[in-house]
Amino acid sequence: MPRPPKEVTCRCGHTSTLTIPKLLCVKCGKYVFYNADEQRRHRIQSLYVLGMFAAAITLVTYLFVEMIVEPLFR
């Protein structure tokens, strides 16, 4: 279901007309959101992706230490 057009002003002062949940500002390149719920959802999703990336790096580091570094010092 399409949303009604809404005028949204970015922090940089550029005004955009939105009919979708989020859009990149043409002037500064940051996201402009249709409403606060979309902004909150984007922030939570970004933190989730960052957390999963950190968990993957931690797992790879742990496996490296357990399988390669530790046997070298035995």
N, C-alpha and C positions, 0 to 999 in steps of 0.2 A: 504494500500500500504506500503510495508516494506521500511524502510529507508536504505540508504547505510551505511555500517559500518564506524564508526568515532572513532578515538582514542581521549579520553578525560582524562586530568590529574586532579586529585582531589587536594585540597589545601594541603593535607598531603603528596603528591608526588606519590601516587599510580596511575597507568595508567590503564584505562579500555577501552574496545571496546564496543561502544553502537550502538544498532539498534532500541532502544526504547526511548521514551521521557526522562525518568529519571531512575536512578538506584542507590541503596544504595552502597556506597563505602565499599569494603570488609575490608579494613584496619581500617578506622575511624568511619564508620557507618553513615556518612552524605550523603545527596543526591548529585549526579553528574548528570548534565543536558546535553542534546544533543546540545542545543543552548540557547541563551539568552532569547528567547521568552518563552521557557518552564520554565526557572527559574523565570521569571516575573509572569507567570501564576500561578506557585506554590506559590509564595509569596502572591499574591492577594487572592488566595483561602484560604491560611492559615489565613490571616488577616480576611477574611469573616467569617470563622468558629469561630475564637476567638471572633469576634464581636457578632455573634449570641449566643455564650455561655454566654458572658457578659450580653447581653440583657435578656436572659432567667433567669439568676441569679437575675438580677435587678427586673424583673417582679415577681418572686417568693417572693423576699424580700418585695416588695411593697404590694403584696396581704397578706402576713403574718402580716405586720404592720397594714393594714387597717382592716383585718378581725379578728385578734386575739388580738393584743396588744392594739389597740385603744379602743375597748369595755371594756377592763379591767379597764381603767382609767376614765370611765364615771360615 
